[in-house]
């Protein structure tokens, strides 16, 4: 039964990918557009439980006040907390970032994680999630966006859209969804598939309302099939004369 379910889920991937590609255009990861790995890592820590705007406000305020990673490490923690306050949960994030930076320097002799590029991917992932406060999503973002590796980050939009489509079982946590989706989606599609699902989750399959009436994926969607819109219509019985 599980094999049949997985086969059915895998069969959806290509048509979903192609349909979203028609809507959002072709996306390809390019090394020249890659983010700096250290910037990506710290930015991801700041992004936890906040939106992109607040994350960026905190990140750039930190960069302006503490230009180097050594400056961030040497900063009095209350000062760093105050600087990161726009990103939310600064009391947790400031000491967490300092601890991550200290350990990286202790292990590598520099504030640099480029060595991850040369490791087997699962070894690189395991090293990242061994840090306090770094989970599967942050690790996948760093591997995917900074290094172009086949990792598929599962944020709230990816998780919601994947669940509604039926690519992952109901009540699957985001952390458990990472290996499931990475196994279903071909590695070369991980980067664009992640971005497609985020855009679709923001534009159409939103948290408040699934706008099925304008969705190109209804033919492959379990949520739609189970809804009143997707349910088979039965003819109403005729009234007797």
C-alpha positions in Angstrom: 0.0 0.0 0.0 2.8 2.4 0.9 4.5 1.8 -2.4 1.3 2.5 -4.3 0.9 5.8 -2.3 4.4 6.8 -2.9 4.2 6.0 -6.6 1.0 8.1 -6.8 2.7 11.0 -5.0 5.8 10.8 -7.2 3.7 10.8 -10.3 2.3 14.2 -9.4 5.7 15.9 -9.1 6.4 16.5 -12.8 3.0 17.9 -13.8 3.0 20.1 -10.7 6.5 21.3 -11.5 5.6 22.0 -15.1 2.4 23.8 -14.2 4.0 26.1 -11.7 6.9 26.7 -14.1 4.4 28.0 -16.7 3.0 30.4 -14.0 6.2 31.6 -12.4 8.8 31.1 -15.1 11.9 29.0 -15.3 14.1 29.1 -12.2 17.7 27.9 -12.1 20.2 28.3 -9.2 23.3 30.1 -10.4 26.6 30.3 -8.4 27.0 34.0 -9.2 23.7 34.7 -7.5 24.5 32.6 -4.4 24.4 34.2 -1.0 27.4 34.3 1.2 27.2 31.1 3.4 27.8 32.9 6.7 25.3 35.6 5.9 22.8 33.0 4.9 23.3 31.0 8.1 23.0 34.0 10.4 20.1 35.4 8.4 18.2 32.1 8.7 18.6 32.2 12.5 17.2 35.7 12.5 14.3 34.6 10.3 12.9 32.1 12.9 9.4 33.1 14.0 9.3 36.4 12.1 8.8 37.7 8.5 11.3 38.5 5.9 11.0 42.2 6.4 11.8 42.1 10.1 14.6 39.6 9.6 16.3 41.9 7.1 15.8 44.9 9.4 17.6 43.1 12.2 20.3 41.7 9.9 21.3 44.9 8.3 21.1 46.8 11.6 23.6 44.2 13.0 25.8 44.6 10.0 25.8 48.4 10.3 26.7 48.4 14.0 29.0 45.3 14.0 30.6 45.1 10.6 32.6 41.9 11.1 31.7 38.6 12.7 34.4 39.2 15.3 32.6 42.4 16.2 29.4 40.5 16.6 31.1 38.0 18.9 32.9 40.7 20.9 29.7 42.8 21.3 28.2 42.9 24.8 25.2 40.6 24.4 22.7 43.3 25.7 23.9 45.6 22.9 23.5 42.9 20.3 20.0 42.1 21.6 19.0 45.7 21.3 20.3 45.8 17.7 18.5 42.7 16.7 15.2 43.6 18.4 13.4 44.4 15.0 13.9 40.7 14.1 11.9 39.5 17.1 12.9 37.1 19.9 16.2 39.0 20.2 16.9 37.7 23.7 17.2 34.2 22.3 18.7 35.0 18.9 21.5 37.3 20.0 23.3 34.8 22.3 22.5 31.9 19.9 24.2 33.7 17.0 27.2 34.5 19.2 27.5 30.9 20.3 27.3 29.6 16.7 30.0 32.1 15.6 32.3 31.1 18.5 32.0 27.4 17.7 32.6 28.0 14.0 35.7 29.9 14.7 36.9 27.4 17.3 36.5 24.5 14.9 37.6 26.2 11.6 39.9 28.9 12.7 37.9 31.4 10.8 34.3 32.7 10.4 33.8 30.6 7.3 31.8 27.5 6.5 32.8 27.0 2.9 34.2 23.6 3.8 30.7 22.3 3.8 30.8 22.4 0.0 33.3 19.6 -0.1 31.5 17.3 2.4 28.9 14.6 1.6 25.6 16.3 1.8 24.2 14.4 4.7 27.4 15.0 6.7 27.1 18.7 5.9 23.5 18.7 7.0 24.3 16.8 10.2 27.1 19.3 11.1 24.7 22.2 10.7 21.9 20.8 12.7 24.3 19.9 15.5 24.2 23.6 16.5 21.6 24.7 19.1 18.9 26.6 17.2 19.7 25.3 13.7 17.1 22.8 12.5 16.4 21.0 9.2 14.9 24.1 7.5 17.9 26.4 8.2 20.3 23.6 7.2 18.4 23.0 3.9 18.3 26.7 3.1 22.1 27.1 3.6 22.9 24.0 1.6 20.4 25.0 -1.2 20.9 28.7 -1.5 24.5 29.2 -0.5 26.0 26.0 -2.1 23.5 25.0 -4.7 23.1 21.5 -3.2 20.0 19.4 -3.7 18.3 20.2 -0.4 14.6 21.3 -0.3 13.8 23.7 2.5 10.3 23.3 4.0 8.9 26.5 5.3 5.3 27.2 6.2 4.2 27.8 2.6 6.0 24.7 1.3 4.5 22.6 4.1 1.0 23.8 3.7 0.9 23.5 -0.1 2.6 20.1 -0.1 0.0 18.8 2.5 -2.9 20.1 0.5 -1.6 18.6 -2.7 -1.2 15.3 -0.9 2.6 15.1 -1.4 3.0 14.4 2.3 0.6 12.8 4.7 -1.7 14.9 6.8 -0.2 16.0 10.2 3.4 15.5 9.0 5.6 18.0 10.7 7.7 20.3 8.7 10.9 18.7 10.0 9.7 15.2 8.9 8.6 16.6 5.6 12.1 17.5 4.5 13.3 13.9 3.8 10.0 13.0 2.3 9.9 15.8 -0.2 13.6 15.4 -1.0 13.0 11.8 -1.8 10.0 12.6 -4.1 11.4 15.6 -6.0 14.4 15.1 -8.3 17.5 16.8 -6.8 17.9 19.3 -9.7 14.4 20.6 -9.0 14.8 21.2 -5.3 15.7 24.9 -5.6 12.9 25.9 -8.1 10.3 23.6 -6.5 10.9 25.2 -3.1 10.5 28.7 -4.6 7.5 27.7 -6.7 5.6 26.3 -3.7 6.4 29.5 -1.7 5.1 31.7 -4.4 2.0 29.6 -4.9 1.4 29.6 -1.2 1.6 33.3 -1.0 -0.3 34.1 -4.2 -3.0 31.3 -4.5 -2.9 28.5 -1.9 -2.9 30.9 1.1 -3.2 30.0 4.7 -6.6 31.7 5.0 -8.1 30.6 1.8 -7.2 28.1 -0.9 -8.2 30.0 -4.1 -8.9 26.8 -6.0 -10.9 28.7 -8.6 -7.7 30.2 -10.0 -5.3 27.3 -9.2 -3.5 25.4 -12.0 -3.0 22.4 -9.8 -6.5 21.2 -9.1 -6.1 18.1 -11.2 -3.3 16.9 -8.8 -4.7 18.2 -5.5 -6.1 16.1 -2.7 -7.5 19.1 -1.0 -9.4 20.2 -4.1 -10.7 16.7 -4.8 -12.1 16.5 -1.2 -13.7 19.9 -1.4 -17.2 20.8 -2.6 -15.6 22.3 -5.7 -13.8 19.2 -6.6 -16.4 16.6 -5.5 -18.2 14.8 -8.3 -21.6 16.4 -9.0 -24.6 14.2 -8.8 -27.8 14.8 -10.7 -30.7 16.1 -8.6 -33.7 13.8 -8.7 -36.5 15.1 -10.7 -39.7 16.0 -8.9 -42.6 13.8 -9.7 -45.3 15.5 -11.7 
